[in-house]
Amino acid sequence: MAEPAADVKKNAGGAFIRPYNAETDYDAVVEICKATADPSYASALELVPYLYAIPYLLLSPTYTHVLDSGSGTVVGYIIGTPNTRAFVRRYRDTYLPHTTLPPPTTNPPSKLRRSLEESYARPEGMIREDVVDEFPAHLHIDILESHQSQGWGTVLMERFLGGLRSAEEGVKGVHLAMGKDNVRAGRFYGRCGFVARGDLGDGATWMVRGMD
Ligand SMILES: CC(C)(COP(=O)(O)OP(=O)(O)OC[C@H]1O[C@@H](n2cnc3c(N)ncnc32)[C@H](O)[C@@H]1OP(=O)(O)O)[C@@H](O)C(=O)NCCC(=O)NCCS
């Protein structure tokens, strides 16, 4: 099992990073995805994991790493894929046909719910032609507040990038999308070697990083 990196600020609870275990960690990852979502997702929070967490757990589990509090409880994760185009094909062929979305929590369903349903049903929207060939991998990372700002994000990122380096297909680079107001995440990604590619027309900030 992975030991915490030496630069982690303090680790009184004995937290550590380990590979995702589908039998024990699925529910916790789904809950963390909702708990750390931007407040603007509130009117359709139930759908957020169906776009931003569950497909990765099912289609790309070997690239998933979790932060364990030290007692088996998952308090953070990093998920993603080395090949966004191939991921989208598998999403369409194997994820969509076998997934049922939870009912809306508002009546009538919010505008956001309808918009997320459309994104969920059209995974090709994940493919940004402006970045995907040069930076074919992509990722999402979320840590509960209790374990933020202690260096764990950096360690999770190192683990994920290490997984990409070992990928048989050879990965040239990685990209991600971030809410443009998420200043803190922007600082974090900058420290991890990402640079802003800018707003590709959808209001998000896109960041890219070549593999060294
Ligand atoms: C963004 C996020 C993944 C970063 O992970 P993190 O573990 O908090 O990141 P780090 O600890 O590596 O760095 C964050 C802060 O801790 C500080 N820090 C990092 N390593 C440190 C160390 N060894 N010692 C002291 N401080 C450290 C950094 O200076 C940084 O400060 P800042 O936030 O003022 O810039 C995490 O905060 C998070 O999940 N936030 C909520 C959800 C989110 O925004 N996800 C990204 C969506 S795009």
Ligand as a Chemical Component Dictionary entry (heavy atoms), coordinates in Angstrom:
data_LIG
# 
_chem_comp.id                   LIG 
_chem_comp.type                 NON-POLYMER 
_chem_comp.pdbx_formal_charge   0 
_chem_comp.three_letter_code    LIG 
# 
loop_
_chem_comp_atom.comp_id 
_chem_comp_atom.atom_id 
_chem_comp_atom.alt_atom_id 
_chem_comp_atom.type_symbol 
_chem_comp_atom.charge 
_chem_comp_atom.model_Cartn_x 
_chem_comp_atom.model_Cartn_y 
_chem_comp_atom.model_Cartn_z 
_chem_comp_atom.pdbx_ordinal 
LIG C1  C1  C 0 -8.484  21.435 -5.625  1  
LIG C2  C2  C 0 -8.049  20.283 -4.726  2  
LIG C3  C3  C 0 -8.150  18.966 -5.482  3  
LIG C4  C4  C 0 -6.593  20.510 -4.305  4  
LIG O1  O1  O 0 -6.199  19.469 -3.440  5  
LIG P1  P1  P 0 -5.453  19.808 -2.055  6  
LIG O2  O2  O 0 -5.070  18.545 -1.403  7  
LIG O3  O3  O 0 -6.291  20.755 -1.277  8  
LIG O4  O4  O 0 -4.174  20.467 -2.665  9  
LIG P2  P2  P 0 -2.803  20.700 -1.983  10 
LIG O5  O5  O 0 -2.854  20.508 -0.509  11 
LIG O6  O6  O 0 -1.810  19.887 -2.740  12 
LIG O7  O7  O 0 -2.642  22.230 -2.275  13 
LIG C5  C5  C 0 -3.648  23.100 -1.784  14 
LIG C6  C6  C 0 -3.137  24.043 -0.743  15 
LIG O8  O8  O 0 -2.381  23.413 0.269   16 
LIG C7  C7  C 0 -1.094  24.001 0.305   17 
LIG N1  N1  N 0 -0.154  22.920 0.390   18 
LIG C8  C8  C 0 0.033   21.959 -0.514  19 
LIG N2  N2  N 0 1.003   21.113 -0.105  20 
LIG C9  C9  C 0 1.405   21.560 1.092   21 
LIG C10 C10 C 0 2.367   21.128 2.034   22 
LIG N3  N3  N 0 3.133   20.065 1.842   23 
LIG N4  N4  N 0 2.497   21.826 3.163   24 
LIG C11 C11 C 0 1.743   22.931 3.359   25 
LIG N5  N5  N 0 0.824   23.387 2.518   26 
LIG C12 C12 C 0 0.656   22.713 1.411   27 
LIG C13 C13 C 0 -0.867  24.752 -0.955  28 
LIG O9  O9  O 0 -0.056  25.901 -0.777  29 
LIG C14 C14 C 0 -2.287  25.089 -1.367  30 
LIG O10 O10 O 0 -2.652  26.346 -0.879  31 
LIG P3  P3  P 0 -3.720  27.250 -1.649  32 
LIG O11 O11 O 0 -4.993  26.454 -1.713  33 
LIG O12 O12 O 0 -3.844  28.462 -0.845  34 
LIG O13 O13 O 0 -3.164  27.476 -3.032  35 
LIG C15 C15 C 0 -8.910  20.174 -3.438  36 
LIG O14 O14 O 0 -8.718  21.329 -2.673  37 
LIG C16 C16 C 0 -10.378 19.971 -3.714  38 
LIG O15 O15 O 0 -10.814 18.842 -3.894  39 
LIG N6  N6  N 0 -11.169 21.052 -3.695  40 
LIG C17 C17 C 0 -12.645 20.960 -3.838  41 
LIG C18 C18 C 0 -13.115 20.356 -5.137  42 
LIG C19 C19 C 0 -12.466 20.984 -6.343  43 
LIG O16 O16 O 0 -12.390 22.194 -6.491  44 
LIG N7  N7  N 0 -12.011 20.090 -7.253  45 
LIG C20 C20 C 0 -11.435 20.506 -8.520  46 
LIG C21 C21 C 0 -12.520 20.732 -9.505  47 
LIG S1  S1  S 0 -11.869 21.257 -11.073 48 
# 
loop_
_chem_comp_bond.comp_id 
_chem_comp_bond.atom_id_1 
_chem_comp_bond.atom_id_2 
_chem_comp_bond.value_order 
_chem_comp_bond.pdbx_ordinal 
LIG C1  C2  SING 1  
LIG C2  C3  SING 2  
LIG C2  C4  SING 3  
LIG C2  C15 SING 4  
LIG C4  O1  SING 5  
LIG O1  P1  SING 6  
LIG P1  O2  DOUB 7  
LIG P1  O3  SING 8  
LIG P1  O4  SING 9  
LIG O4  P2  SING 10 
LIG P2  O5  DOUB 11 
LIG P2  O6  SING 12 
LIG P2  O7  SING 13 
LIG O7  C5  SING 14 
LIG C5  C6  SING 15 
LIG C6  O8  SING 16 
LIG C6  C14 SING 17 
LIG O8  C7  SING 18 
LIG C7  N1  SING 19 
LIG C7  C13 SING 20 
LIG N1  C8  SING 21 
LIG N1  C12 SING 22 
LIG C8  N2  DOUB 23 
LIG N2  C9  SING 24 
LIG C9  C10 SING 25 
LIG C9  C12 DOUB 26 
LIG C10 N3  SING 27 
LIG C10 N4  DOUB 28 
LIG N4  C11 SING 29 
LIG C11 N5  DOUB 30 
LIG N5  C12 SING 31 
LIG C13 O9  SING 32 
LIG C13 C14 SING 33 
LIG C14 O10 SING 34 
LIG O10 P3  SING 35 
LIG P3  O11 DOUB 36 
LIG P3  O12 SING 37 
LIG P3  O13 SING 38 
LIG C15 O14 SING 39 
LIG C15 C16 SING 40 
LIG C16 O15 DOUB 41 
LIG C16 N6  SING 42 
LIG N6  C17 SING 43 
LIG C17 C18 SING 44 
LIG C18 C19 SING 45 
LIG C19 O16 DOUB 46 
LIG C19 N7  SING 47 
LIG N7  C20 SING 48 
LIG C20 C21 SING 49 
LIG C21 S1  SING 50 
# 
